[in-house]
Amino acid sequence: MKFNPRFALVSFALATSWPVAGAAPESTAAKAAADATAQAEPKDPAVQAQQKEQETLAAENKLQAERLTKETNTLRAEIARLKMERELIGEKLALETAKRQSAAKDELAKLDIEKEKLAREGELAKVRAEKLGNDLKSVQAEAAVEITRLQNDISLIEATQRREQFADAKPVYLQNPLKDDGTLVVSDRRISLNGMITSTTADNITDRIDSWNNKDRKLPIFIVIDDCPGGSVMAGYRILKAMEASDAPIHVLVKSFAASMAACITTLAHESYAFPNSVILHHQISSQIMGARLNLTQQREFFEESTRWWERLATPIAKKMGISTDEMIKRMYARTSSGDWSEFGDKALELKWVNHIVNGVEETSLTKDPDAKPSPTPPAPPKTALAEEVDAEGRPFVWLPRLNPKDVYFLYNPDGYYRVR
């Protein structure tokens, strides 16, 4: 049944007079008096209708009140149940919280115990590590002492071995290096000239001439030729000009063989020496046209260029010999059909190709054992060696390096060992 506001108002209005459970009942006399009064009064239909409606409403209100009371009691019972459930949940939560707190306390207690245990173990490990460290330092110190002793022994042995590689003598420096007995004393102001004369050879020799001049401008500088067939005219001319410009006298020694450009360097030196059986060879530059692929015009140009070089090199040589260049050429071809004029050292002395014949040489700069191992980083030798090949006929040869356009080769090459591309 829907809620009726009118019934609610009537119920509210009669709440103070409607008997409720537990209220004291009215007296019978009062009730009887009221009924008598009502019966005595005349019955008005309108009033009676109102009374009847009032009684109906009262009955409905009472019924509604009872229903409300029942519904309220149900709600109160539900509220009470919910409160109890909430209290139960709260108690359960409190219990769980208490359990967690207890477990956390137990865990913390265990962690504290473990922490203390680890701290004790850490202290113990630290002490052990310090002891091991001290032991290690002691062992290292003992090892270092032993290593130092061994290194000192090795250093002493190596120093002794190195010392044995060197002679007690020192280089001898003489302004006049030729002794009365015909022995030439060569100092460490020494430059080797061997193999093909190239631009690299010229760099090596001229740099050393300059260096020795900067150290001393009075003591002689020695260019020692063991075996040199000649080479580039331009490179050789650089060497001649460095010799000419040197304040320190340049002394050239031929021990075995000097030909072509090397022979020019020997003959035009300030002082020159040779063993009696050393061989010195002069010839014309034109012999080096062999192997070139040139047309007639190029051959003429090459010949003219070579002739100009020959005049510049041969003129001072002929002048030293006391003859003309034409006479020199004539004597060349009178000697051999090829024009290769070679002489032993004693005969070269007569021709003024060398200034002195020596019976022996004292190489005072060689104070180190030649069989000793080279130093870890020896100075790089000049790159003058050429790679040897074998041609289709089985003959060994080397390709000559490329020359500058105005340069020519001036070397002794009768067997075609040196070839041009």
C-alpha positions in Angstrom: 0.0 0.0 0.0 1.3 3.5 -0.9 2.1 6.0 1.8 -0.8 8.5 2.3 0.3 11.9 3.6 -3.2 12.6 5.0 -3.0 9.4 7.0 0.4 10.4 8.2 -0.9 13.8 9.5 -3.9 12.2 11.2 -1.5 9.6 12.7 0.7 12.5 13.9 -2.3 14.3 15.3 -3.7 11.3 17.2 -0.3 10.1 18.3 -0.6 11.8 21.7 -4.1 10.4 22.4 -4.0 7.0 20.7 -3.3 4.2 23.1 0.0 2.5 22.5 1.4 -0.6 23.9 2.4 -0.1 27.5 0.2 3.0 28.1 -2.2 3.1 31.0 -6.0 2.4 30.0 -8.6 5.1 30.5 -11.0 4.6 33.5 -14.2 2.8 32.8 -16.2 5.6 34.4 -14.8 8.2 32.1 -15.5 6.1 29.1 -19.1 5.4 30.2 -19.6 9.1 30.8 -18.5 9.9 27.4 -20.7 7.3 25.8 -23.7 8.5 27.8 -23.0 12.1 26.7 -22.7 11.0 23.2 -26.0 9.0 23.3 -27.8 11.8 25.0 -26.8 14.3 22.3 -28.8 14.3 19.1 -27.2 12.4 16.1 -26.1 14.7 13.3 -25.6 12.8 10.0 -22.7 15.0 9.0 -21.1 14.6 12.3 -21.7 11.0 12.3 -20.2 10.8 8.8 -17.2 12.7 10.0 -16.9 10.5 13.1 -17.1 7.4 10.9 -14.4 8.8 8.6 -12.4 9.7 11.6 -12.7 6.2 12.9 -11.8 4.8 9.5 -8.8 7.0 9.2 -7.8 6.2 12.7 -8.0 2.5 12.0 -6.0 3.0 8.8 -3.4 5.1 10.6 -3.1 2.5 13.3 -2.6 -0.1 10.6 -0.1 2.1 8.8 1.6 2.7 12.1 1.8 -1.0 12.7 3.2 -1.5 9.3 5.7 1.3 9.8 6.6 -0.2 13.1 7.1 -3.6 11.4 9.2 -2.1 8.6 11.2 0.0 11.1 11.8 -3.1 13.2 13.1 -4.9 10.1 15.4 -2.1 9.2 16.6 -1.8 12.7 17.2 -5.5 12.7 19.1 -5.1 9.4 21.0 -2.2 10.8 21.9 -4.1 13.9 23.0 -7.0 11.8 25.1 -4.7 9.6 26.6 -3.1 12.7 27.5 -6.6 14.0 29.0 -7.5 10.6 31.0 -4.3 10.6 32.2 -5.0 14.1 33.1 -8.5 13.0 35.0 -7.2 10.0 36.7 -4.7 12.3 37.7 -7.4 14.7 39.0 -9.5 11.8 41.0 -6.6 10.5 42.3 -5.8 13.9 43.3 -9.5 14.2 45.0 -9.5 10.8 46.8 -6.2 11.7 47.9 -7.7 15.0 49.1 -10.8 13.2 51.0 -8.7 10.6 52.5 -6.5 13.3 53.5 -9.6 15.2 55.0 -11.2 12.1 56.8 -7.9 11.3 58.2 -7.7 14.8 59.4 -11.3 14.5 60.9 -10.5 11.1 62.6 -7.4 12.4 63.9 -9.4 15.3 65.3 -12.0 12.9 66.8 -9.2 10.7 68.4 -7.6 13.8 69.9 -10.9 14.7 71.1 -11.5 11.1 72.4 -8.0 11.0 74.4 -8.5 14.2 75.6 -11.8 12.8 76.7 -10.2 9.5 78.3 -7.3 11.4 80.3 -9.8 13.5 81.3 -11.7 10.3 82.2 -8.5 8.5 84.5 -7.4 11.3 86.0 -10.9 11.3 86.4 -10.8 7.5 87.9 -7.3 7.8 90.5 -8.5 10.3 91.2 -11.5 8.1 91.6 -9.3 5.0 93.9 -6.9 6.9 96.0 -9.9 7.9 96.0 -11.3 4.4 96.9 -7.8 3.1 99.8 -7.5 5.5 100.9 -11.0 4.6 100.7 -10.1 0.9 102.7 -6.9 1.4 105.3 -8.9 3.2 105.5 -11.4 0.3 105.5 -8.6 -2.2 108.3 -6.8 -0.4 110.3 -10.0 -0.2 109.6 -10.6 -4.0 110.5 -7.0 -4.8 113.8 -7.3 -3.0 114.6 -10.6 -4.9 113.5 -9.1 -8.2 115.6 -6.0 -7.7 118.6 -8.2 -6.9 118.0 -10.3 -10.0 117.5 -7.2 -12.1 120.7 -5.8 -10.8 122.5 -9.0 -11.7 121.0 -9.0 -15.2 121.9 -5.3 -15.7 125.4 -6.1 -14.5 125.7 -9.0 -16.9 124.2 -7.0 -19.8 126.4 -4.0 -19.1 129.4 -6.3 -19.0 128.4 -7.9 -22.3 127.8 -4.5 -23.9 131.1 -3.3 -22.6 132.9 -6.3 -24.1 131.4 -5.3 -27.5 133.4 -2.1 -27.5 137.1 -1.6 -27.8 139.0 0.5 -25.3 140.4 2.6 -28.1 138.7 5.8 -29.2 138.5 7.3 -32.7 141.7 9.1 -33.7 141.3 12.5 -35.2 144.2 13.8 -37.4 144.3 16.8 -39.6 146.9 14.9 -41.7 145.5 11.3 -41.6 148.1 9.7 -43.8 151.1 8.3 -41.8 154.6 8.2 -43.2 154.3 4.4 -43.6 151.4 4.8 -46.0 148.7 4.0 -43.5 145.5 6.1 -43.6 143.9 6.7 -40.3 140.1 7.1 -40.7 138.1 8.6 -37.8 134.4 8.3 -37.1 133.8 11.3 -39.3 133.1 8.7 -42.0 130.5 8.3 -44.7 130.0 5.2 -46.8 129.3 5.4 -50.5 128.4 2.0 -52.0 125.9 0.8 -54.7 123.9 3.0 -57.0 124.2 6.8 -56.5 120.6 8.0 -56.2 118.9 11.1 -54.8 118.6 9.2 -51.5 122.4 8.6 -51.6 123.0 12.3 -52.1 120.7 13.2 -49.2 122.6 10.8 -46.9 126.0 12.1 -47.9 125.3 15.8 -48.0 123.5 15.8 -44.7 126.4 14.1 -43.0 128.9 16.5 -44.6 126.9 19.4 -43.2 126.6 17.7 -39.8 130.3 17.0 -39.5 131.1 20.6 -40.5 128.9 21.9 -37.8 130.9 19.8 -35.2 134.4 20.7 -36.5 135.5 22.6 -39.6 139.1 21.6 -39.5 139.2 17.8 -39.2 138.8 15.9 -42.4 135.6 14.1 -43.4 136.1 10.7 -45.1 133.9 9.3 -47.9 134.8 5.6 -48.1 134.0 3.7 -51.4 134.0 0.0 -51.3 132.1 -0.7 -54.5 130.2 2.0 -56.5 129.4 1.7 -60.2 128.1 5.3 -60.4 124.6 6.5 -60.9 122.6 9.7 -61.3 124.5 12.7 -62.6 122.3 15.1 -60.7 122.7 13.2 -57.4 126.4 12.9 -57.9 126.7 16.6 -58.8 125.0 17.4 -55.5 127.6 15.4 -53.7 130.5 17.2 -55.6 129.1 20.6 -54.7 128.7 19.7 -51.0 132.3 18.5 -51.1 133.4 21.8 -52.7 131.5 23.9 -50.2 132.7 22.0 -47.1 135.1 23.9 -44.9 136.3 20.6 -43.5 138.5 18.9 -46.1 136.8 15.9 -47.8 139.0 12.8 -48.2 137.8 10.0 -50.5 139.1 6.5 -50.1 138.6 3.8 -52.8 139.0 0.3 -51.3 137.8 -1.7 -54.2 136.0 -0.2 -57.2 134.8 3.3 -58.2 133.4 3.9 -61.7 131.7 6.7 -63.6 130.1 9.2 -61.2 132.0 7.6 -58.3 135.3 8.0 -60.2 134.4 11.7 -60.7 133.8 12.1 -57.0 137.1 10.4 -56.3 139.2 12.4 -58.7 137.7 15.8 -57.8 138.0 15.3 -54.0 140.2 17.6 -51.9 142.3 14.5 -51.1 141.8 11.0 -52.5 143.3 7.6 -51.7 143.3 4.1 -53.2 144.8 0.7 -52.6 147.4 -0.2 -55.2 145.0 -2.8 -56.7 141.8 -0.8 -56.4 140.1 -0.1 -59.8 139.0 3.3 -60.9 137.1 3.7 -64.2 136.3 6.8 -66.3 134.2 6.8 -69.4 131.8 9.1 -71.3 128.2 9.6 -70.2 127.0 8.7 -73.7 127.5 5.1 -72.9 124.3 5.2 -70.8 122.0 5.7 -73.8 121.7 1.9 -74.1 118.3 0.5 -73.4 116.4 3.8 -74.0 113.5 3.8 -76.5 114.1 7.1 -78.3 113.3 8.3 -81.8 116.1 10.1 -83.8 115.2 13.5 -82.6 115.1 12.4 -79.0 118.4 10.6 -79.4 119.9 13.8 -80.7 118.5 15.8 -77.8 119.6 13.1 -75.3 123.1 13.2 -76.8 123.3 17.0 -76.6 122.1 16.9 -73.0 124.6 14.2 -72.1 127.4 16.1 -73.9 126.7 19.2 -71.8 126.9 17.2 -68.6 130.1 15.5 -69.9 131.7 18.8 -70.5 130.8 20.0 -67.0 132.2 16.8 -65.4 135.1 15.9 -67.7 136.6 19.4 -67.9 137.8 19.6 -64.3 139.0 16.0 -64.4 141.0 16.6 -67.6 142.3 19.8 -66.1 143.6 17.9 -63.0 145.2 15.4 -65.4 146.9 18.3 -67.3 145.2 17.4 -70.6 142.2 18.6 -72.7 138.9 16.8 -72.7 139.5 15.8 -76.4 142.8 14.3 -75.4 141.1 12.5 -72.5 138.4 11.0 -74.9 141.1 10.0 -77.3 143.1 8.2 -74.6 139.9 6.5 -73.4 139.2 4.9 -76.8 142.9 4.2 -77.3 142.7 2.1 -74.1 139.5 0.1 -75.0 137.1 0.1 -77.9 134.2 0.8 -75.5 135.9 3.9 -74.1 135.8 2.4 -70.6 139.2 3.6 -69.3 140.0 1.6 -66.1 143.2 1.6 -64.1 144.6 0.1 -61.0 145.2 2.4 -58.1 149.0 2.8 -58.6 148.4 3.7 -62.3 145.5 6.0 -61.3 148.0 7.9 -59.1 150.2 8.5 -62.2 147.1 9.8 -64.1 146.2 12.0 -61.1 142.9 10.3 -60.6 143.9 9.8 -57.0 146.3 11.8 -54.8 147.8 9.0 -52.7 148.3 5.2 -52.7 147.9 3.6 -49.2 149.2 0.4 -47.9 146.7 0.0 -45.2 143.8 1.7 -43.4 143.1 2.1 -39.7 139.4 2.3 -39.2 139.5 3.9 -35.8 135.8 4.5 -35.7 135.0 0.8 -35.7 135.2 0.4 -31.9 132.2 -1.9 -31.7 132.3 -5.7 -32.3 130.9 -6.2 -35.8 129.4 -9.6 -34.7 127.5 -7.9 -31.8 123.7 -7.8 -32.0 122.4 -4.5 -33.4 120.8 -2.1 -31.1 116.9 -2.4 -30.7 116.4 0.7 -32.9 119.3 1.1 -35.2 119.4 4.1 -37.5 117.8 3.4 -40.9 120.3 2.9 -43.6 119.9 4.9 -46.8 117.6 3.2 -49.3 119.9 2.7 -52.2 119.5 -1.1 -52.8 117.5 -2.1 -55.8 115.4 -5.2 -56.1 117.0 -7.9 -58.3 115.0 -9.8 -60.9 115.6 -12.5 -63.5 114.8 -11.9 -67.2 113.4 -14.5 -69.7 116.9 -15.7 -70.5 117.7 -16.3 -66.8 120.0 -13.3 -66.4 119.7 -11.3 -63.2 119.1 -7.5 -63.5 117.7 -4.5 -61.7 115.5 -1.7 -63.0 117.0 1.7 -62.5 114.9 4.2 -60.7 113.2 6.9 -62.7 115.4 10.0 -63.2 114.4 13.7 -63.5 113.8 14.8 -67.1 117.2 16.5 -67.3 119.1 13.9 -65.4 121.2 11.0 -67.0 122.8 7.9 -65.6 126.6 7.9 -65.5 127.6 4.4 -64.5 129.6 1.4 -65.6 127.2 -1.3 -67.0 128.9 -3.6 -69.5 126.8 -6.6 -68.8 123.4 -4.8 -68.9 122.7 -5.6 -65.2 121.3 -2.1 -64.8 118.3 -1.5 -67.1 115.9 1.3 -67.8 112.2 0.8 -68.4 
